[in-house]
């Protein structure tokens, strides 16, 4: 399911999307025990040639369309 979502984002932006971190079922080194990763609601990604701020803005705009 998420792979399809990232493929759509990549196609929409016409850029490569790299997922650095996704769902976790454990706390890594006692960090962020309330992390959305643990609830399967977060992913860390990088889009080639875009800042995190720009990627976030595009995704939030598209979210309203979905």
N, C-alpha and C positions, 0 to 999 in steps of 0.2 A: 504494500500500500504506500509506504513512504517513498520507496524507490520511484514509483510512478509520479508522485508529487514532485520529487526533485528533478525528474526528467522533464516534467511540464515547466518547471521554473527555468531549467536550462534552455529549453526550446523557446520559451517566451522572451528570455533575455538574450538569446543567441550567444550564450557564453557558457563555459564549463563551470559546473558546480561541484565543489569538493566538500564532502561531509567529513568534518574532523572528529565529531563525537555525536553519538545518538543516545538511544535508550540505554539505561543502566539498571541493573537490578541489585547494585551494591554501592555503598559509599566508598569513594576513592580517597584513601588517606584521611578519613574523618572530615572531608570537605562537604560543605553544603548538604546537610542532612535533609533539607527541605527542597532540594533541587527538583525542578520540573522534569529533569532527565529521569529521575527515579519514578516519576508518575507517567512516564512515556508520553510527555507533552512538550519535549524540547529536542532540538538538534543544533549543533554548532556547525556552521557551514561558511565557506568562502566562495565568492563568485569572482572569477578572474576579471581583473580590470575595473572592479567596483569597490568602493569603500563599504564598510559594514553599515554605515548610516544610509547610504544610497540603496543598498539591498533591502534594508528594513523598510524604507519608505515605499519602495516598489511593492514589496510583499504586503504591506498594510493596505495599499491602494487596491491591489488585486483581491485581498481578503473581502473587501466591501462588495466586490463584484460577485464573488462566489457566494 
